[in-house]
Amino acid sequence: MHQGEVEHLGSVRWQAALTWWNARRLAYNVALLGAGIVAFGLYAIAFEIWAPRNDPDFEITAFTILFQGVGYLFCIGAANVVFFVGPAVEQIISESSLYNYRRWAFGAGVVFSVLLPMLVPLLFYFEYGLGH
């Protein structure tokens, strides 16, 4: 096999990987958006329960909601950059393992990315909810 043929095969494999991963990007982003909304809802509930007794001047305002929303959009952008790790790693995976790798990597990435925003209400609970 000549150098040009090897480069072409690498390019074809990269395009196939991008096609597969990009076909799932919308579902990934919808999951991230949903996780952010749920995490903020849980944070707001925890806030209403525990913040008044710990810090009566602390409040959720339209500004803080907007600020956190914009900040979360930046986090979604960063997650989409990290999303490219999937097709990049795929380049070193054997052809026979691609199906299993894709299923595992995409599933694990979605689960991790959805659970990560839940750390905010969880940390709030540990900070304010545990008997402070």
N, C-alpha and C positions, 0 to 999 in steps of 0.2 A: 504494500500500500504506500502510495506517495504522500508527501507532506500535505499537498493540496487536498487529497482525498480525506485525510485525517481531520484537517481543519473543517472541511465541509460536513463530515459526520458530527463533529463537535457542535457546529452551528445548528445542524438539524436537531440534535438532541436538546440543545439549549432552547430552541424555539418550541419544541414539543413540551418541555418542562414549563416554559412561560405560559403556553396555551392552557395546560392543565391547571396550573395554579391560578392564573388570572380568571379562569372560568369560575373559581370559587371565591374570588375576592369580594364580590358583592355580599355573599352569605356571611363571610368573615366580618365585613364592616357592619352589617345589620346586627350580628351578634355583639359586636363591640358597642354599638350604639345602645342596644337594649340593655347590656350590662351596665353601661354608664347611667342610664335612667334608673334602673333598679338600685344601683349602688347609691345614687343621690337620694332616692326615696328612702332607703334604709338609713342613710346618714341623717336626713331630715327628721325621721321618726325618732331615732336615737337622740338627736339634738333636742327635740321637743321634750323628751322624757328626762334627760339628764343635765342638759346645759343650764336650765334656770337655777337649779340648786347649787351648781358649781360656779357659775359666772352669770349673774342676772343681766349684765350689760351686753352679753354676747348674743347676737341675733343673725338670722338669715334674712338678707335683703335682696331686692331685685339686682343690685350691683353685684353682690356675692354670687348669686345664681348665674348671672351673665359671665362674670369673671371665671367661675369654675367651669361653665360650659365651654367657653373659648379655650381654656386650658385643657379641657378634655379633648377638644378637637385636635389640638397639637399632639396630644398623646395618641390619638387614633392615627395621625399622620406618622408618628414615630413607629407605631405598631406596623403600619403598612411598609415602612422601610425594612423592618425586621422580617416581614413576610417574605422578602426576597431571599432569606436564608434557605427556605424550602427548595426552590429551584436551583440555588447555587450548590447546596449539598448534594442534590440529586445527580449532579455531574460526576460524582465519585462513587455513586451507588451502582452496583451491577444491574444490568437490564432485567435479570431474573428476579431481582428484589424490589423493583420500582413500585409495583402495585402495593405491596405491604408497606414500603417506606412512605409512599404518598398517603395512604390511609392513616398510618400511625402519626406521621409528622403533622398532617393537617389537623387531625383530631386533637392531638396533644397541644398544638399551638392554639387552637380555638379554646380548649378548656383552660389553659394557662391564661390566655388573654381575657377571658370572661371572668375568671376568678380574681385576677389582679386588681380590678377596680373595687372589688368587695373588701379589700384591705382597709379602705378608708373608713367605712362604718365600723368594721371590726376593731380598728385601732382606736376609734372614737369611743367605742364601748369599753375597751380596756383602760383608756385614759379616764373616762368620766363615769362609766356605769358600774364599775366594780368597787362600790362603797366609798368613793371619794366624797 
